[in-house]
Amino acid sequence: MGLPLLLLGGCAAVVLVLADAGQRAVVTEADPPAQVVPSRQPESNAVPSAEPTEDPESAAEAQPSTAAVGGALTLAGIDPGLKMTVTLTKVVNPATPGQYSKPKTGNKLVAIELTLANSGQAVYDDAPTNGATLIDGEGQQFRPTYSDVGEGQAFGGTSTINMGDSRKGVIVFEVPESAQPAKFQFALNSGFADQKGEWALS
């Protein structure tokens, strides 16, 4: 009686396996007690996900934003909530030196006029000249000078701009007389912010 029962039990196991949602089964032991081990779930047709990629928004922030003279760019700072809308309103080339701002022989002054408007949720407290760079047509770059010019008021050191407020001023560069300004770059946090604005000057 024991053998038929075992056979009957084995048949029942086979029936159960065949009726189990169409899954395959592998019998790992034939001697009593019979054990049935389900196979893995059917392979999914889903395409494996690709390697994690850089956040497009973060990548965009790291790339220079571009505009022309008269254009405005909204730049983000390192500090959360710090955002400034920067408008390059005019370029003066050459600019008229102030009484005590004579450039060296063979050089001239170039003035870039900016309007800085606080469009974020944090107070802007920085020296605008620290984040400015002028690039000429040959790819040479120049840092600002603290010279005064007749075509506008310099920012003059640190500017504190509250939310919703704005400031206008010029940033002055001393360059060779033959240099032709081609680009102006500007970034918050004295130039250390990841996002840099760039204006084409010609």
Order of alpha helices (4+ residues) and beta strands (2+ residues): alpha-beta-beta-alpha-beta-beta-beta-beta-beta-beta-beta-beta-beta-beta-beta-beta
